[in-house]
Amino acid sequence: MKALMRHAPLVAFCLTLGVLFLTEGVPWVVAQSEAAPATAMVTGGGGASDTSEAAVTADKTGETMELAANETSADDKDEKSAAPAKGAAEAGDQASDAVECCEPGDTTPPLELVEKVPPGGLHSPYPDYKKMAADDPNLVKQFRLPGCNECHGGTGGGGFCPALSQGVWFWGNTDDVLFRLIALGSDGLKEQGFHRIQWGTVHAGMPPMGHTIKTADHLWKIIAFIRSINPEGTNPPEKVIPGKMELEDWEK
């Protein structure tokens, strides 16, 4: 009994360890055994620190690649969005260089306009010449002012030069051809590459009137009058006689 009392502290300590082992020891052992494979997989053969550094490096590499991909995608988007803007800017520049032709009331001198606008680009701002002549019975005055009547008669019916009322067109009957013929004369029209289509009874050339007719608008009104005195169906769009040009002359 005395011996048991003497070893009582040791017995109490052993009993305490036994209780701890029974209550906490088994879960702790199980937890350690489950964690062991994971630790082995992480550490591998190079140790935990090496694996950590590799993981960090991989993360940084992934982040760098992702950032690079995002930047490339952003650059592509910028280029795609910039392309239409660039195209629109170029189109705007071309449009600003183009000559708007032709507007009512245009005060551009006829000789200046034919130099700016390529052949085929002149179009009358008064296509409804019949209504214009009906609304303005004094339209014939526009014809007489620069002296057209001195050669072609007071109403365009002919003088010592051909009549302008027979529906016969020696160079063509488009707005572009008539404007250039009156402004430049027949010799100037030939210099621009046009060729005479037919001849009338008078073979004299048409003198240039572009220096006498001050504005493009005035010349368009003269052309409207000339069309109004020609027979039905001899003007565009019923009858179109384009100016005759050779390709090599156009290219010159």
C-alpha positions in Angstrom: 0.0 0.0 0.0 2.8 2.3 0.9 4.5 1.4 -2.4 1.3 2.3 -4.3 1.1 5.6 -2.5 4.7 6.3 -3.3 4.1 5.8 -7.1 0.7 7.6 -7.2 1.9 10.6 -9.2 3.4 8.3 -11.9 0.2 6.3 -12.0 -1.9 9.5 -12.4 0.4 10.7 -15.2 0.0 7.4 -17.1 -3.8 7.4 -16.7 -3.9 11.0 -18.0 -1.8 10.0 -21.1 -4.2 7.1 -21.6 -7.2 9.3 -21.6 -5.7 11.8 -24.0 -4.7 9.0 -26.3 -8.2 7.5 -26.3 -10.0 10.9 -26.8 -7.6 12.8 -29.1 -4.9 10.5 -30.1 -6.8 8.5 -32.8 -8.2 11.6 -34.7 -4.8 13.2 -34.5 -3.1 10.1 -36.0 -5.7 9.9 -38.7 -5.3 13.6 -39.5 -1.5 13.2 -39.7 -1.8 10.1 -42.0 -4.2 11.9 -44.4 -2.0 15.0 -44.5 1.1 13.0 -45.2 0.4 12.2 -48.9 -0.6 15.8 -49.6 2.7 16.9 -48.0 4.6 14.4 -50.1 2.9 15.6 -53.3 3.8 19.2 -52.5 7.3 18.7 -51.3 8.2 16.0 -53.9 11.9 15.5 -54.1 12.9 19.2 -54.0 11.5 20.3 -50.7 8.7 22.6 -49.7 10.6 25.8 -50.4 11.5 24.8 -53.9 7.9 23.9 -54.7 6.7 27.2 -53.3 9.1 29.2 -55.4 8.0 27.1 -58.5 4.4 27.8 -57.7 5.0 31.5 -57.3 7.0 31.5 -60.6 4.2 29.7 -62.4 1.7 32.1 -61.0 3.8 35.1 -62.1 4.3 33.5 -65.6 0.6 32.9 -65.9 -0.1 36.5 -64.8 2.4 37.8 -67.3 0.9 35.7 -70.1 -2.6 36.8 -69.2 -1.5 40.5 -69.2 0.3 40.1 -72.5 -2.9 38.5 -74.0 -5.0 41.3 -72.6 -2.7 43.9 -74.1 -2.6 42.2 -77.5 -6.4 42.0 -77.4 -6.6 45.7 -76.5 -4.2 46.5 -79.3 -6.2 44.5 -81.8 -9.4 46.3 -80.7 -7.6 49.7 -81.0 -6.4 48.8 -84.5 -9.9 47.6 -85.5 -11.6 50.7 -84.1 -8.9 52.9 -85.7 -9.3 51.4 -89.2 -12.8 52.7 -89.8 -11.8 56.1 -88.4 -8.8 56.2 -90.7 -11.0 55.1 -93.7 -13.5 57.8 -92.8 -10.8 60.5 -92.5 -9.4 59.5 -96.0 -12.8 59.6 -97.5 -13.4 63.0 -95.9 -10.1 64.3 -97.4 -11.1 63.0 -100.8 -14.6 64.5 -100.5 -13.1 67.8 -99.5 -10.8 67.7 -102.6 -13.8 66.9 -104.9 -15.6 69.8 -106.6 -19.3 70.0 -105.9 -20.9 70.4 -109.3 -23.2 71.9 -109.9 -25.3 74.2 -107.7 -27.8 76.9 -108.5 -26.3 80.4 -108.2 -22.7 79.1 -108.6 -20.5 82.2 -109.2 -17.4 80.2 -110.3 -16.1 81.5 -113.7 -16.9 78.9 -116.4 -13.3 78.6 -117.5 -12.2 77.9 -114.0 -14.9 75.3 -113.5 -14.0 73.3 -116.6 -10.4 73.1 -115.4 -11.5 71.8 -112.0 -14.0 69.2 -113.0 -12.9 66.2 -115.1 -14.7 65.5 -118.4 -18.2 64.0 -117.7 -18.5 65.7 -114.3 -20.5 68.8 -115.2 -24.3 68.5 -114.5 -26.8 71.3 -114.8 -28.5 72.4 -111.6 -31.6 73.2 -113.8 -32.6 69.8 -115.3 -36.3 70.9 -115.5 -35.5 73.5 -118.3 -39.1 73.4 -119.6 -40.5 74.6 -116.3 -37.7 77.2 -116.0 -38.5 78.6 -119.4 -42.2 78.7 -118.7 -41.7 80.4 -115.3 -39.3 82.9 -116.8 -40.3 84.2 -120.2 -37.3 86.5 -120.1 -34.9 83.6 -120.0 -33.9 84.5 -123.5 -32.2 87.6 -122.1 -29.7 85.3 -120.4 -28.9 84.0 -123.9 -28.5 87.5 -125.4 -26.5 89.1 -122.7 -23.1 87.7 -123.6 -23.8 88.2 -127.4 -24.9 84.7 -128.4 -27.6 86.3 -130.5 -25.1 88.0 -132.7 -24.2 84.7 -134.3 -27.2 82.4 -133.7 -30.0 84.9 -134.0 -32.1 86.8 -131.4 -34.0 83.7 -130.3 -31.5 81.0 -131.3 -33.1 80.3 -134.6 -29.9 81.0 -136.6 -28.0 83.8 -138.2 -24.8 83.5 -140.1 -24.1 80.6 -137.7 -26.2 77.4 -137.3 -29.6 77.5 -135.6 -29.7 76.1 -132.1 -33.3 74.9 -132.3 -33.1 72.0 -134.8 -32.3 69.2 -132.3 -28.9 68.7 -134.1 -25.9 68.3 -131.9 -22.5 68.5 -133.5 -20.4 67.5 -130.4 -23.0 65.8 -128.2 -25.9 67.0 -126.1 -25.0 66.2 -122.5 -24.7 69.0 -119.9 -20.9 68.4 -119.7 -20.3 68.7 -123.5 -22.5 71.8 -124.0 -21.0 73.6 -121.0 -17.4 72.9 -122.3 -18.2 73.8 -125.9 -19.7 77.2 -125.0 -16.9 78.0 -122.5 -13.9 76.7 -124.4 -15.1 76.9 -128.0 -14.7 74.1 -130.5 -10.9 74.3 -130.5 -10.7 74.2 -126.7 -13.0 71.3 -126.6 -10.8 69.4 -129.0 -7.8 70.1 -126.8 -9.6 68.4 -124.0 -9.9 65.2 -126.1 -13.4 65.6 -127.6 -14.1 64.8 -131.3 -16.7 66.4 -133.5 -19.6 63.9 -134.2 -21.1 65.6 -137.3 -21.1 68.8 -139.4 -23.8 71.2 -140.4 -23.9 73.5 -143.4 -21.6 76.0 -141.6 -18.1 74.7 -140.9 -16.9 77.6 -139.0 -15.7 76.9 -135.4 -17.4 77.9 -132.2 -15.6 80.8 -130.5 -14.8 80.5 -126.8 -17.4 82.4 -124.6 -16.0 81.5 -121.2 -14.4 84.9 -120.8 -17.6 86.7 -121.7 -20.0 84.7 -119.6 -19.0 85.6 -116.1 -20.5 82.9 -113.9 -21.2 79.2 -114.2 -24.8 79.9 -113.2 -25.3 82.2 -116.1 -24.0 79.6 -118.5 -26.3 76.9 -117.1 -29.3 79.3 -117.7 -28.1 79.8 -121.3 -28.0 76.0 -121.7 -31.5 75.7 -120.2 -32.8 78.2 -122.8 -31.2 76.3 -125.7 -32.8 73.1 -124.6 -36.2 74.8 -124.2 -36.2 75.8 -127.9 -35.3 72.4 -129.3 -37.9 69.8 -130.5 -39.4 67.3 -128.0 -37.3 64.2 -127.5 -34.0 65.7 -128.7 -32.7 66.4 -125.2 -31.7 64.0 -122.4 -33.0 61.8 -121.0 -35.1 61.0 -124.1 -32.1 61.3 -126.4 -28.6 61.2 -125.0 -25.6 61.9 -127.3 -22.5 61.7 -125.2 -19.3 63.5 -126.2 -17.0 61.4 -128.3 -13.6 60.9 -126.7 -10.7 58.5 -127.3 -9.4 56.6 -124.3 -5.8 57.9 -124.9 -7.1 61.5 -124.9 -8.9 60.9 -121.6 -5.7 59.6 -120.1 -3.7 62.6 -121.3 
